[in-house]
Amino acid sequence: MSNVIHFNSRKELEEAVDHNSVVLVDYWATWCGPCKMIAPAIEKLADAYAGKAVVGKVDVDQLSDLAQEAGIMSIPCIIVFKDGVELNRVVGARPYDALAALLDEAL
């Protein structure tokens, strides 16, 4: 079973960010090739950091208002929140090690 949370509403995303110390959010879309490329790394992060950080995904097509509010211009876009505040943002496909480093910095 996957530890990745698929946020389906603003409320779910806000609750995760507000109630967890570290949250990584992958803004993605089903048609996005680079998003598909990093999907296994996102799954691996969710498993490796279970209990330490929340790893979730926001489908920008289904929740376009959230993507717009977050200023998402290109995908994949990974945002790491620490204590409710954006700490890091990277755009484009990144390898597992680079994404893990973002979480390690937040922890």
C-alpha positions in Angstrom: 0.0 0.0 0.0 1.2 3.5 -0.9 2.0 6.1 1.7 1.4 8.9 -0.8 -1.7 11.0 0.0 -3.7 12.2 -3.0 -5.1 15.5 -2.0 -8.7 15.8 -3.4 -9.6 19.2 -1.9 -8.2 22.4 -0.5 -9.3 21.3 3.0 -7.3 18.1 2.8 -4.1 19.9 1.6 -4.5 22.7 4.2 -5.0 20.3 7.0 -1.9 18.3 6.1 0.2 21.4 5.9 -1.2 22.9 9.1 -1.0 19.8 11.2 2.3 18.2 10.1 5.8 19.5 10.6 7.0 18.6 7.1 4.9 18.1 4.0 6.2 17.5 0.5 3.6 18.2 -2.3 4.0 17.1 -5.9 1.9 19.2 -8.2 1.4 17.0 -11.3 -1.0 16.0 -14.1 -1.8 12.6 -15.8 -0.6 13.8 -19.2 2.8 15.1 -18.0 5.7 12.9 -19.0 8.2 14.2 -16.4 5.5 13.8 -13.8 5.2 10.1 -14.7 9.0 9.8 -14.6 9.3 11.0 -11.0 6.2 9.2 -9.7 8.3 6.2 -8.5 10.6 8.5 -6.6 7.6 10.2 -5.0 6.3 6.7 -3.9 9.7 5.8 -2.6 9.9 9.0 -0.6 6.5 8.5 0.9 7.6 5.0 2.1 11.1 6.1 3.3 9.9 9.1 5.2 6.7 7.6 6.6 6.2 8.8 10.2 8.7 11.7 9.6 7.0 13.6 6.7 3.8 13.6 4.8 4.2 13.1 1.0 1.3 14.0 -1.2 0.2 14.9 -4.7 -2.1 17.5 -6.2 -3.5 16.9 -9.7 -3.4 20.4 -11.2 -6.1 19.5 -13.7 -8.6 18.5 -11.0 -7.6 21.2 -8.5 -6.5 24.0 -10.8 -7.5 26.7 -8.2 -5.0 25.3 -5.7 -2.3 25.2 -8.4 -3.1 28.8 -9.4 -3.0 29.9 -5.7 0.4 28.2 -5.3 1.8 29.9 -8.3 2.4 26.7 -10.2 3.6 27.7 -13.7 5.2 24.4 -14.8 4.9 20.8 -13.6 6.1 18.7 -12.0 6.5 21.2 -9.2 7.6 20.0 -5.8 7.0 22.2 -2.8 8.2 21.3 0.7 6.4 23.0 3.6 7.8 23.1 7.1 5.6 24.2 10.0 3.0 25.5 7.6 5.4 27.7 5.5 6.9 27.0 2.1 10.5 26.1 2.6 11.6 24.9 -0.9 10.2 24.7 -4.4 11.7 22.9 -7.4 10.3 22.7 -10.9 11.0 19.8 -13.2 11.9 16.2 -12.8 14.5 15.5 -10.1 16.0 12.2 -9.0 15.1 10.5 -5.8 18.3 11.7 -4.0 17.6 15.4 -4.8 14.1 15.1 -3.5 15.2 13.3 -0.4 17.7 16.1 0.2 14.9 18.6 0.3 13.1 16.5 2.9 16.3 16.0 4.9 16.9 19.8 5.0 13.3 20.3 6.3 13.7 17.6 9.0 
